[in-house]
Amino acid sequence: MKNKLAKLIDVKSIVTLLLTTVFCTLAVRRDISAEQFITIFTVVISFYFGTQYQKNNKNNEEDNYHDN
């Protein structure tokens, strides 16, 4: 459980959550349009999940290398 919490609190996760909160707030207040929100949100989420995928893929490759 502590390991999952530690992973959640890494910098990328914090930045992603903060940006999501800020842009949701701006969208609700109608300070930005829905189109702008979707564009920005898509970039942020894609970056976050892309880096997570790359990190997991790298870890799997290292595990496979050590198993052989």
C-alpha positions in Angstrom: 0.0 0.0 0.0 2.8 2.4 0.9 4.4 1.7 -2.5 1.3 2.7 -4.4 1.0 5.8 -2.3 4.6 6.7 -3.0 4.0 6.2 -6.7 0.9 8.4 -6.6 2.9 11.2 -5.0 5.6 11.5 -7.6 6.1 14.8 -9.4 4.4 13.8 -12.6 1.3 12.7 -10.8 1.1 15.8 -8.7 1.5 18.1 -11.8 -1.1 16.1 -13.7 -3.6 16.3 -10.9 -3.0 20.0 -10.4 -3.4 20.8 -14.1 -6.5 18.7 -14.3 -8.0 20.6 -11.4 -7.0 24.0 -12.7 -8.4 23.4 -16.2 -11.6 21.8 -14.8 -12.1 24.9 -12.7 -11.4 27.3 -15.6 -13.9 25.3 -17.8 -16.6 25.4 -15.1 -16.1 29.2 -14.7 -16.2 29.5 -18.5 -12.8 31.2 -18.5 -11.7 28.9 -21.3 -13.8 27.2 -24.0 -14.6 23.6 -24.1 -12.4 23.2 -27.2 -9.4 24.7 -25.4 -10.1 22.5 -22.3 -10.2 19.3 -24.4 -7.0 20.2 -26.3 -5.0 21.0 -23.1 -6.5 18.1 -21.1 -5.7 15.6 -23.9 -2.1 16.7 -24.1 -1.6 16.6 -20.3 -3.2 13.2 -19.9 -1.5 11.7 -23.0 1.9 12.9 -21.7 1.2 11.4 -18.3 0.0 8.0 -19.5 2.7 7.9 -22.2 5.4 8.4 -19.7 3.8 5.8 -17.4 3.6 3.3 -20.2 7.2 4.0 -21.2 8.3 3.5 -17.6 6.4 0.2 -17.2 7.7 -1.0 -20.6 11.3 -0.3 -19.6 10.8 -2.1 -16.3 9.4 -5.1 -18.1 12.3 -5.2 -20.6 14.8 -5.1 -17.7 12.9 -7.9 -15.9 13.0 -10.0 -19.1 16.7 -9.4 -19.5 17.5 -10.5 -16.0 15.3 -13.6 -16.4 17.2 -14.9 -19.4 
